[in-house]
Amino acid sequence: MLDLFAEVFDDAESYSSARPGQAYRSALLARDDVVMLVALEDQTLAGALVAYKLRKFEQERSEFYIYDLAVAQAWRRRGIATALIDHLKTIAKTNGGWVVYVQADDGDDPAIALYSKLGRRENVLHFDLFLDR
């Protein structure tokens, strides 16, 4: 998954430079608020999705945030991203979810077109608040 994300997002620094160890990965995969899905085509990783369940304060419900979603170049425009999202929606429904949401970068027209087809667009501003280290 990390190799696919690094390639598709052209971001080896984030996805390849400091990969977590086995204990960290095992603990993450054991959590009930982390969803990791893959799409295999002919035993090849064609797509991957990572989402997080966010339990809400104002009501007894959750939102599911798609953090990473990528489809390998050779497998695009075959419905893989939509199938991954549809599978996540099923998981969300059975786990107290009321909405799935995702962000797209300005100018990422394929992602914007996909998400516009599947849901309602909201124009928001995103801010990264960095922590002093």
Backbone hydrogen bonds, N-H to C=O, Kabsch-Sander energy under -0.5 kcal/mol:
donor,donor_aa,acceptor,acceptor_aa,energy
5,F,1,M,-2.8
6,A,2,L,-2.7
7,E,3,D,-2.2
8,V,4,L,-3.0
9,F,5,F,-2.6
10,D,7,E,-0.6
11,D,6,A,-1.8
15,Y,11,D,-1.9
16,S,12,A,-2.5
17,S,12,A,-1.0
17,S,13,E,-0.7
19,R,16,S,-0.5
25,R,21,G,-2.4
26,S,22,Q,-2.7
27,A,23,A,-2.3
28,L,24,Y,-2.4
29,L,25,R,-2.6
30,A,26,S,-1.3
31,R,27,A,-0.6
31,R,28,L,-1.2
34,V,31,R,-0.6
35,V,51,A,-2.9
37,L,49,L,-2.7
39,A,47,G,-2.7
40,L,38,V,-0.5
41,E,44,T,-2.7
44,T,41,E,-1.6
46,A,39,A,-3.0
46,A,44,T,-0.8
47,G,39,A,-1.5
48,A,70,A,-2.5
49,L,37,L,-2.5
50,V,68,D,-2.8
51,A,35,V,-2.8
52,Y,65,Y,-2.1
53,K,33,D,-2.5
54,L,52,Y,-0.5
54,L,63,E,-3.5
55,R,53,K,-0.6
56,K,61,R,-2.5
61,R,59,Q,-2.0
62,S,96,G,-2.1
63,E,54,L,-2.3
64,F,99,V,-2.4
65,Y,52,Y,-2.8
65,Y,63,E,-0.5
66,I,64,F,-0.6
66,I,101,Y,-2.8
67,Y,50,V,-2.3
67,Y,65,Y,-0.8
68,D,50,V,-1.8
70,A,48,A,-2.4
72,A,46,A,-2.8
75,W,72,A,-2.0
76,R,73,Q,-1.3
78,R,75,W,-0.5
83,A,79,G,-2.3
84,L,80,I,-2.5
85,I,81,A,-2.4
86,D,82,T,-2.8
87,H,83,A,-2.3
88,L,84,L,-2.3
89,K,85,I,-2.6
90,T,86,D,-1.7
91,I,87,H,-2.2
92,A,88,L,-3.0
93,K,89,K,-2.5
94,T,90,T,-1.7
95,N,91,I,-0.5
95,N,92,A,-1.2
96,G,93,K,-0.8
97,G,92,A,-3.0
98,W,62,S,-2.4
99,V,62,S,-0.8
101,Y,64,F,-2.8
103,Q,66,I,-0.6
108,D,105,D,-2.5
109,D,107,G,-1.8
112,I,108,D,-2.5
113,A,109,D,-2.7
114,L,110,P,-2.2
115,Y,111,A,-2.8
116,S,112,I,-2.2
117,K,113,A,-1.8
118,L,114,L,-1.5
119,G,115,Y,-1.7
124,V,122,E,-0.7
129,L,127,F,-0.6
130,F,128,D,-0.9
